[in-house]
């Protein structure tokens, strides 16, 4: 939708240098798709720079510009060419500063960070490698000295997940493939699952489902896809019952028997099947199994990924690739697993630009597409912050020097997050239950980004390092902000804590991490750092973990740790776990 296409005014003659210009400057393709204000910076607007997105402007008639504007654009073109030339001459010093970082790791630059973090940014991609990722998982927090190593057994996450309750086998239970049942399950899947991950086109899926229902389930990828949609549709609703789960397992068991043949037919539909299988495992609180599915999905879609798709054009492949990549990376980082390998390996790069929404007249799709695009941009911004903070903390200088530099760049990184908030449209105006969950998830994602920025300060504040007085004061200030984020996460018992969705397990992990940060501060005696309402935060965390404790041993272990440590600081949370 071209914001400048409806004008009937003639463009100003090229020789006219009148100011101010009456014609509005067209936004870039990304801001136009998000329906947000664009500052029209060239060659990259502020939002695209923060999000790591490719910034493209529609080709316009140069006669619409006066001589001054043409001169400015010409100067910008020259500047861009000069900058690219200078970048090509700069060595990748980040590799020497961070031995664990792959040479292919490309970072979105932060304007406040020089030295290691500003030289290796030849493209707009963001990548994750073991060397650049910060250790801020639950297991890392449990290893802080304040806990005196008493939870070593609970830090073996892989073992806890392996010994968790296995999915019940459906045996010979039958499933229903009549067209009415399948259509109902399809609607449920679209409303609760595919609204957050647009990896399937509705019209095409309806045709495929009709064909499978009429012809019966065959040993084809199309049948596998329909079975997975039915499995998810059975359990996606917040009011799903135990009998719905039995039906879902029947569908999923039939789909599993057909997944193997996808190994010999990689491509879009194979990636879609593996992705949906991963989402099913996430709904089942089985993250290890989910990660395997997402990882396989990435490898299936990568050869088909349309790197040449022009920005501003809708691409289903790009949406599938993003959803698979994001889900795999999130789990890999939480499970502390290795990536696929060194530089240039499949799956190590985000899409080149933010996907374009499909053309539709259905306004009800806007909030869900906003969530999807907001999640992409915020995730990329979070990784930019993660890489920047990690690069500083890895420098081979004194701890005081590292934190002094980190203190210097934090305001810039905070401003990037605040700009993201300011640029986000208030599109969740109809408070339907599903849109409330989307708000909850995006709010949690924003707090996750702040966690990446502030947790290192809390760790430093609780480890009593020998900082100078001025640095120590600033470290404490940012440690307080870390704890403020913990309290904000649990400001109230939001519906998202009790609603099953794709990110439930990840939500429980961040809840546990925030609780441990508060408890570590209490045990360290740094009560001066704690925010108001920290006791309520622990109560809400225990409440949310208690809801899901029977789903996985790791969740149960996390709840037991929170209850044990809370008792140690004089809090009895047992009465809060079932609500007040």
Number of C-alpha atoms within 10 A of each C-alpha: 9 12 12 12 8 7 10 7 8 8 15 16 13 13 11 12 14 13 8 6 12 10 14 9 14 19 24 25 23 25 21 18 20 19 17 16 15 20 15 17 15 16 16 18 21 19 24 22 19 23 26 30 28 21 25 20 19 12 6 9 8 12 14 17 23 19 17 14 13 15 12 12 15 12 12 15 14 11 13 14 11 11 12 13 12 11 15 13 9 12 11 20 15 22 19 13 17 20 12 14 21 20 18 16 24 25 27 28 24 20 11 15 20 12 11 19 26 20 22 22 19 16 15 20 22 25 22 23 22 17 17 23 21 21 17 17 16 23 20 12 21 22 15 15 14 18 17 10 12 12 14 12 11 18 20 13 17 16 13 18 20 15 11 18 14 12 12 9 11 17 10 8 12 12 18 13 20 13 15 11 14 23 18 13 21 23 16 20 22 20 16 22 22 20 20 22 22 18 25 18 12 14 9 9 16 15 11 15 24 17 16 23 20 11 9 11 17 11 13 14 20 20 22 29 25 25 28 29 30 31 30 29 26 26 28 26 20 13 10 13 11 10 11 17 19 21 20 24 25 23 26 23 19 20 26 17 11 20 18 11 15 18 11 9 13 18 20 21 22 26 29 26 29 27 31 26 28 28 28 29 21 23 20 22 26 22 25 17 18 25 25 18 24 28 25 21 31 29 21 26 26 21 13 15 21 16 13 7 15 13 20 21 13 16 17 20 24 25 22 25 27 24 22 31 24 20 22 24 21 15 21 18 19 18 19 16 13 10 18 14 13 15 16 13 12 17 26 22 18 21 23 20 24 27 25 22 21 15 9 9 8 7 7 10 13 16 22 21 20 22 21 22 20 21 19 23 20 22 21 23 25 25 23 26 25 21 28 27 27 22 25 24 20 18 16 11 10 11 16 15 16 18 22 19 17 22 16 13 19 19 12 15 23 15 11 21 20 12 14 19 14 11 17 14 14 11 14 16 9 10 10 10 12 18 19 16 20 22 18 16 19 16 13 19 19 20 19 20 21 20 22 21 24 22 24 22 23 23 22 18 24 20 13 10 12 11 18 10 9 9 17 19 13 16 24 19 16 21 23 21 22 28 25 20 21 28 24 17 23 22 14 12 16 15 12 21 23 16 17 23 25 22 20 19 24 16 20 20 20 23 25 25 24 28 30 23 21 26 23 23 21 20 16 15 11 14 11 10 21 21 18 11 14 21 18 16 23 27 27 27 27 28 23 26 26 21 16 20 18 13 18 21 20 24 24 18 19 25 22 16 18 22 19 14 19 23 13 13 12 8 14 14 21 14 11 16 18 14 12 7
